């Protein structure tokens, strides 16, 4: 797979050089103006901050979905994911808006298509996190520093339209002399890959609406996937390097080495991978071969992996002391590890779930179609291949190879949960199914939940950042919700 790395010098300079920003922020001296910057100059920072918004969201949402806990198994309370808001509204979307303007002026339909895909990604993360968000009146500079917040339903309509328009732009030959090249740190200017990304994202956002549109949402997802990702080479991700290290490596590995605050791998994930929640049947496996790629167990190869129970004070689900740290050289926690938005493996699990639902499947129904089962197995295989592990014994084990007549929704969602490790999309899945233990086997509220401000309840949205409430108080107050009040597409 071809890799495109980040230039931290260009990012540090260009990301601050936008003159048409959403917030009333002073432009630093020495910054470049819009007229001085080409679309490739703006594209790299726009992509970078799009991905970093995902990272900062997952820093909180990964605790909610129990991928990890704080030290000692601690949980977090309400979150505003303020760094996500800043990366989206202060850095990513202003750069993207400028790219769109320049693309319109020059007739550069490929740049225009890419910009619309990136806009959809940022709006999707923002609205799935907060609900109502600024969009229709945003990015007007000093003409409107207090934009209204658009409803989540209208934002979803905008996302769908943006992706449809992007597909139209990317499906045609580029009509201008300007081509995405050095600035495209995801696909290196490959319009076909951006086109497949747009279709796959369209499927993701369609499936989000299963509680709103029912089986039509699943059918819409399947229709888009016909033109979506075709291999792991299509994964939407950026790679880091020694001059600009992966932030998970900094947060989890370097911090742990230096005695600073870091996280621990959660028992929910480990129990899915060590045979606790899904006992292996062949006698050939002690754990999912992906587990050592995610977690270390205190350096003792012979010791069982024991994850940290959420809110459990350092215990594992077997009552013993937990022992799982993030892997030092893990696939997602090495210096040069990628951070992604959406993958081929996720596309296959979207297909599996959608086929399951179209066939009349429910949270507790047994059996589905050959298409659903094949997509489920292919999703596992794709993720194994991406991580560079041998998944043959795992795929043959009776706990995984259940057959189409025994396939249940929890099998699909368990494998998607594992494959989407450290991806904020999992928080959407948990909310779509109302944190159901029928769908996410053995899922329970954190053990310290009774001591919180919201006993008996899951957190289902982020709160608006304090700085936004200061800048735009009237519109924030008009849209402010409790962190346990579901977003629009979560009807229950």
Helices and strands as residue ranges (DSSP letters): H 8-14, G 34-36, H 39-64, E 68-70, G 71-73, H 82-86, I 87-92, H 93-106, H 109-130, E 133-134, G 141-143, E 149-150, H 152-170, H 191-207, H 210-213, H 215-225, G 232-234, E 236-239, H 247-248, I 249-254, H 255-257, E 263-265, H 267-273, H 291-294, E 295-296, E 325-326, E 338-342, H 344-358, H 370-387, H 392-396, H 409-419, H 425-432, G 449-451, H 466-471, H 473-479
